[in-house]
């Protein structure tokens, strides 16, 4: 239905649907961004850290998964709200808000985060190829680089069809772990105690905890979610914006709840199998040095001889599906900070080549064990880089200059900042204590220790000062655009085009957003 409305700027055509449109139909038009983002919580990096946590600490770190995904839901919804209300995604607002030097530093850190997130995908895919076809790990890493072009060629049949296929394959892995959970009789009391009784006992518990959080909460996901919501047309009315924010919250909540169940299943199964009394000596050795390449024995009770094949297929799907999120995130980060529009295949190829370099070196020198450690290191890098995406998001979403009357409530501000600085504090504490402990017990000459200290301690100080600067710097740029409470403007369905391109068409609904340069 079209109706001509005369306003101060002349006649405009507004397309709207019936006010009696069913809520579930409106909700379905918003489904997509949350599920695409949730794939990052099921990538090989999460699988690696989940299984390491279960093998080393049984159920004791489940509380971190619960807190991490609750926190993820809060911050992902804030990222979605930021895009819906401002019509711009996080990297664009960072570019507009911060000075030139700060802007480029945040861009470089965001790019490093994308690369760190891409490393587990490369290694996970290489492990899958090794299990399926007995290809050497370093050859699998090289072959993984070619998978980018293959994925792009498949996207011409429709990105939603491709995402659906890959998601189904990823959930095959979930079904395997759920079947194994019922077979090994995972104790419900142990799981509940692990979820609600915080503990960090044993050697390496703090390191595993930080790696677990780093795998769950990824900086590039904040940039991605704030951009993906722009693929839906949102009316300029206050009610329309509120409805869109609510629907995106529900969708993200459901998607992350599924991701939470899968992560809990992986930790619980690994913890139960590796702490079983009748565990064979061979499997005991595997649990002590658990890698993605050797974890298929966890499913042997449920799947028998086919466990390795099904596990490898699911691992391959996990690595390839998470490539989509990394590709989109890298595209929006570069476009937002630098206003450079690079074709997706060029951006994907460049990122994967950079990610392959450290993976290739480590796989040749350290083999599967060294590659698994690289995944843990990548997760810790993501955790340490989180403040440089999280603090701007928390500040912008709580600012009246950015969000107007839609800014965060006091309760959300308090909860999000407490959780955010809790994670940041743990990161700084672990970074400081781990480095000092290594320096004290190092076998290097004293001159080398002094030289390393002179370099590293100032970098740690810069890290802390940067966090303080981002926290207390006052926002100066106004991005909130006043909306009209016009009941004639309602939701118009739109989504991801079938050719794989995102149609980001939020701006046409606001005359003063017409000059914004949104990704194609």
N, C-alpha and C positions, 0 to 999 in steps of 0.2 A: 504494500500500500504506500502511495506517495502523496504527500500533501505539501503545498507551497506555503511557506511561512514568511511573512514580511517582518524584518527587523530593521535596526538602524542602518545596517550595511546593505539593505536591499533584499530582494527575494532570495530565499535559499530552499533547496529541496531537501527534505528530511525523510529518510526511509525508516520505517518503524513497523513493528509487528503488533499484534493484538495485545492489549493489556491483560487478556485472559490466557496468555500463553502459559502452558504448564511449566512449573518450576524444573521438573526433571529434564524437559527439553532444553531449557536455558542452561542447565548444568552440563548437559552433554556437549554443548557448544564450547564449553571451557575445558573439557577433558583433553589432555595431551601434554602440556608443558610439565606438569608435576610428574607424570610417568616417565617422560624423557629424562628429566633431572634425576629421578630415582634410580635409573640405570647405573649412575655413578656410584651408588651405594652397594652395588652388586658386582663390581668389577674384580679382576684378579687380585688387585691390591687388598680389597676387603677379604677375599677368600683366604689369601695368604696370612694376613694378620689375625683373622678369626681363628684359623686352625692353629696358628702358633700360640695364641692366647689360651685356647682349649687344651692343647698338648702340654703347655707349661704350667697352667694355673687352674685347670679344670673349669669350674663355673664361677670362679672368684671375680672375673672381670666383666660379667654380664651386666652389672650395674652401670658400667661405662657405656655399653651399647644402648641401654635404656636412656641414660642422660644425654648421650650423644645424639640419638635420633629425635628425642623431644626438643633438644636445642636446635637440631637441624630443621625440624618442622617450624619452629619459631622464626629462625632467620630466613628460611626459604620463603615463608609467607611474607616476611618483611620485604624481601627482594621482589616478589611478585607485586606487592602493593606499590612499591616504588615505581615500577614500570607502568602499572595501570594508572596511577594518579598523576605522574609527571609526564607521561608519554615519552620518556627517555630511559635508557637503561643505565646501569650503575657506572660503566666506564665513561659514558658520555657526560654524566653529572660530575664525575671526578675530574674530567678534562676541563669542564667549565669552572669548577670550584677552586682547584689548587694551582699554585704558581707553576711555572714551566718546569723547573728542576724537580719539584715534587711529583708533578704529573708523569715525567719520564721515568722517575724511580718506581712509581706505582705500576707503570706499564711494564717495565722490565721484570718486576717481581711477579706480576700476573702472568707474564709469558713463561717464567721459570716454573710457576705453579702448573701451568698447562703441560709443560714438558715433564715435570715430575709425575703428574697424573698419567701421562702417556707411557711412561716406562713400564709399569705393571702390565699394561695392555700388550706391549710388545713381548715381554718375557712370558706372560701367560699364554699368548698365542703360540710362541715358540715351544713351550712345554707341551701344549696340546698336540702340535705337529710331531713332536718327539715321541709321545705316547702312541699316536695313531699310526705313524709311518716310520718310526725309529730314525728320524732325521736328526743328525747332530744339532745340539742346541744352538750353536753359533750360525749354522746354516738356516735354522728355523727363524732366527732373528732377522737375517737378511731377507728371507722369503716374506716375513711379516711386512716389510716395507712395500711389497707389491700388493698386499691386500687392500691398501688404500685405493688404488685404481680400480680394483675389482668391486669394492663397495660402491664407489662412485658410479660405475657402470650399471650396478643393480638398482641404484636410486632412480634411474630414468623410468623404471616401472612403477614408481610411486613410493615416496619415503614412508608413508604410513604402512604400506604393505610390508616393506622391508623391516620396519621397526616391530611390527606385529610378529613376523617370523622369528626375528632374533629374540624378542622377549619370550616367546614360547619356548625356544631352545634354552634360554637362561633358566626358565622355571622348571625345565626338566631336571636341572641340578637341584633345585629346591625340593622337587618331588622325591628325588633320591634320598636326600638328607631326612626328609620327613618320614619316609619308609624306614630308614635306618634307625631313626629315633624310636619308632614303635618296636623294632626288633631288639635293640640293645636295652630296652626298658630304662630310658633316661629318667632318673628320679625327679618328680615334680618338685619335691621339697628342696632338692639341691638347686634347681633352676630358680625357684622363688627366692631362696636365700642368696644366691649369687646376684639376683637383680636388685634386691632391696637392702642388702647388708654390705656396705662398701668395705673392701679390703685391698691392700696392696702388699701382700706378704711374698717372701721368696726372692731369690736372685733375679734381677732383670724385670721385676714387676712394673716398675715405673717406666722403663723403656718400652715394654710391651703395651702399657696403658697409653702412652703418648702416641705410639704407632697406631694403636687401635682408633684413637680419636682422630688422628691425622687421616686415616683411611675413611672415616665416617663423614667428617666435615671438611669439604674441599673448597678452597677459595674460588676456583674458577666456576663452581656451581652457582655462586651468588651473581656473578656477571651473566651467566647463562640464563638463569630463571627470570631475571629482570628484563631480559630481551625477548625471551620466548613468549611472554604474555602479550607482547605487542602484536602477535599474530592474530589476535582477536579484536574485532571492532567493539569498542566500548562507548556507550553514549556519554554525552557531556553532562548529563544530569547527575546530581548527587546520589540519587537512588540507584542509577545505573552503575556508578562507580562502586558503591557499597555492595551491590549484588555481585559484581565481578570479583571483588576482593574476597567475598564470602565463598563463592563457588571455587575459586582457585585454592582457598584454604582447605575446603573439604576434599578437593581432588588431591592436593599434596598430602593431606593427612592419610588418606586411604593408601596412596602409593607408598608413602614412607612406612606405614604400618606393615604392609607386605614385605618391604625390605627389612624391617625390624625382625619379623618372624624368621626370615631366611637367615639373617645373621645369627640369631639365637640358635637356630637349628644347627648351623655349622659349628658353632662353639660347643654346643651341648654334645653333639655326636662325637666330636674329636676328644672332648674331655672324658666322656664315658668310655670310649674305646681305648684311649691311651692310659687310663687309670684302672683298667679292668685287671682283676686278680689273675685271670688265666691268659694274659697276653703273652704271646710267644716272644722268644728272644729277638727274632728278626723284626717283628713289629715294634718291640721296645726300642730298638735302635732307630727305626724310622720315626717314632714319636719324639725321640731326643733330637733329631735333626729333620724336622718335618718341612717338606717343600711342596710346592704345587706339583712338581714332577713325581713325587712319591706318595701323594695323598689318596690315590685311588683305592688303596687297601682299606680305607675307612668304610667304603661302600660294598665291600666284598660279601659281607653277611647278607645284604639285601639283594644284591644283583648277581652274585656268583662270578663266573668267568667274564661276563659282559661288563663288569664294573669299570674296568679301565677304559673301554671304548665309550661308554655313556658319559663317564666323567670327562674324558678328553673332548667329546663333542660339546658338552656343556661349558667347559673351560674355554674352548675356542669361541663359542657364541658369546660368552661373557666378555672376552677381550675385544671382540669385534663390535659388539653392541655399544660398549663404552667409548669406542672410537667416535661414534656419532656425537656424543656429548662434548668430547674434547675438541672435535672439529668445529662445532658451532660456537663453543666458548672462545676458542682462539680467534675465530672470525669476528665476533662481536668485540672482543678486547682490542684487537688491532684497529677495527673501524672506529670504535668509540674514542680511544686515546689519540690515535693518529689521523683519523678521518681518511684512512687508506682503504679503498674497496678492492680487495684481492679476491679473485675467484677461489671458490672453496677447494678445488683440487690442488691449486698451487699452495694454499695455506696448509692443507692437510699434508701434502707431500713434504713441505719444509719442516713442519713440526715433527713428523714421524722420522725424518732423516736425522734430526737433532737428537731425538729420543733413542734412535737405534745406536748411535755412537757409543754412549756409556754402556748400554746393554750388550753390545757386541764385544767390547773390550773385556767386560766382567765375565761374560759367558765363555770366552776363550781362555782366560786366565783362571777364573775361579770355578767354572763349571756350574752345575745346578745349585750347589750350596751357595756360591758367591752371588749368583743371580737372585736367589731368594733373599739374601741379605740386602741386595740392592733395592728390592721391593720395600723392605722395612725402612731403609734409608729414605726412599722416595716418599713414603708415608710420613716420616718425621719431618721432612722438608715442607710438606704440605701443612703440617701442624704448625711449624714455626712461621710460615708465611700467612697463616690465617688472619692475624691482626690487621694486615695491610689491605684486606678486602672487607673484613668484618667491622672494624671501627668506622670507616666511612659509611658503611650501610647503616649501622646503628645511629650514627649522628644524623645522616640525611633523613632517615625514616622517623626520627624524633624531632625534626626541625620544622617549624611553621613556615620558614622561607622555602622549604622544599616540598612539604606535604600539605600546608595550609591546615584546615580543620581536620584533615584525615591523619594527622601525625599520631604517633603511638600514644596509647594511654599511659598513665603513670605506672600501672602495674606491669605492663609489657616492658616499659623502659627499665624498671628496676630489675625484673627477672632476666632480661636479655643482657644487661650490662654486668650483672653478677655472674652469670654463666660465662659470658665472654671473657671477663677479667680473671675468672677462675681458671679457665683453660690457658690464657696468656701467662698467668702467674706460674702454673705448673710447667709450662714450656721454658720460661726463663730460669726457674729453679733447677730443672733437669739439665738445661744447657750449661749452667754455671757449675753445678756440682759434678756433672759427668766430666767436664773439661778439666776442672781442678784435680779430680781423682786420677784422670789419665795422666795429667802432667806430673803429679807426685810419684806415681808408680811407673813412669816411663823409663825405659832403659837408655834413652838418648843422653848424650852428653849435656852437662849443665848449660853450656853455651847455647846449644840448640833449644833447650827448654826455655831459656830466657828470651831467645829470639822469637820463638813461637808465642810466648806470653805477650811480648811487646806488640805483636800483630793482632792476636785474637782478642785480648781484653779491650782494646779500643773499639773493635768491631761489636763486641757485646754491649759496650756503652752506647754506641751509635744505635743499635737495635732498640735499647730501652728508651733512649731519647726520641727516637722516631715514633715509638708507640705513644709516648707522652705528648709529642707534638700533634699527632693525629687526634688524640683524645680531647685536648683542650683548645685546639684552634677553633676560632669562631667562624661559623658559616657566613659568607658575605653575598653569595650569588643566589638570587631568587629564581626558582624554576617552577614553582606552583602556578598554575593557570586557573583563574577563577572559573567556576562552572555555573551553568544555569540550571535551576531546578525545573526543567521543562518536561512535563509528563508525556509530551508527544514523542520524545526521543527515547527509544527503547533499544534493546539489544538486537543486533543484526548478526546473523551467523556468518562466520568466516573461519578459515583454518589454514592448515598447511596445504599448499597447492600440490596437485598430484605429480608434478614434475620434480618435486623435491625441494623447490624454493620456498622460502618463507615470505608470506605477504604481510609485511608489517604496516598496517594501515590504520593505526590508532590516530595519527595526526590529522587526517582529513575530517575528523569529527570536531576539530577545534580550529577555528580560523587562524588563531595566533600560533598554532603548532605547524602551520604549513611550511615554514622555513626550516624546520628541523631536518637534518640529514639522517634518515634511518637506514639501516641495512636493507638491501634488496632481498 
